[in-house]
């Protein structure tokens, strides 16, 4: 598979997992400021997702949906993780773990696909930068 298509499809998957996680935890968050921060993150993910989807059309590819098992696993992780602790700290910790996984995967994609097109690299860098900013934003809730 073309490395550009591969990167874009991996970004698509990671972004959708992040958006699903935010949707799953948002209903458990009581703090209005934290809810606003999560909404901002969701909206930013959506902006990058639109860029990914637009770029995919240049490769005659279409965005894929998460498979039902991935969605169920994400939901179950949130449910189990917040079963006994729905504090801001616990939810921020769970979100940080996922966000750090996104950073690691993004940097790995960047480092292992040096021949990717400039537009694809720019979207990937934007994703990584957003994830790094999100880590800083979430730390205040620990």
WOURBEL-V24070 format. One record per backbone hydrogen bond with DSSP energy under -1.0 kcal/mol. CO is the residue of the C=O (numbers start at 0). NH is the residue of the N-H. E is the energy in kcal/mol with one decimal. If there is no record, write none. Layout:
# WOURBEL-V24070
CO:NH:E
CO:NH:E
This chain:
# WOURBEL-V24070
1:5:-2.5
2:6:-2.8
3:7:-2.5
4:8:-2.6
5:9:-2.4
6:10:-2.8
7:11:-2.5
8:12:-2.1
9:13:-2.6
10:14:-3.0
11:15:-2.2
12:16:-2.1
13:17:-2.1
14:18:-2.7
15:19:-2.4
16:20:-2.4
17:21:-2.3
18:22:-2.4
19:23:-2.6
20:24:-2.4
21:25:-2.5
24:27:-2.0
30:34:-2.3
31:35:-2.3
32:36:-2.3
33:37:-2.5
34:38:-2.4
35:39:-2.5
36:40:-2.4
37:41:-2.5
38:42:-2.6
39:43:-2.4
40:44:-2.7
41:45:-2.2
42:46:-1.9
43:47:-2.2
44:48:-2.8
45:49:-2.1
46:50:-1.6
47:51:-2.6
48:52:-2.9
49:53:-2.4
50:54:-2.4
51:55:-2.5
52:56:-1.2
54:57:-1.4
55:58:-1.8
55:60:-1.8
56:59:-1.4
66:70:-1.9
67:71:-2.5
68:72:-2.5
69:73:-2.1
70:74:-2.3
71:75:-2.9
72:76:-2.3
73:77:-1.8
74:78:-2.6
75:79:-2.9
76:80:-2.5
77:81:-1.7
79:82:-1.0
86:90:-2.4
87:91:-3.0
88:92:-2.3
89:93:-2.2
90:94:-2.4
91:95:-2.8
92:96:-2.0
93:97:-1.7
94:98:-2.5
95:99:-2.8
96:100:-1.7
97:101:-1.9
98:102:-2.1
99:103:-2.5
100:104:-2.5
101:105:-2.6
102:106:-2.8
103:107:-2.4
104:108:-2.6
105:109:-2.2
106:110:-2.9
107:111:-2.4
112:115:-1.9
116:120:-2.5
117:121:-2.6
118:122:-2.1
119:123:-2.5
120:124:-3.0
121:125:-2.3
122:126:-2.4
123:127:-2.5
124:128:-2.7
125:129:-2.5
126:130:-2.5
127:131:-2.6
128:132:-2.4
129:133:-2.3
130:134:-2.1
131:135:-1.6
132:136:-2.1
133:137:-2.7
134:138:-1.9
137:140:-2.2
138:141:-1.6
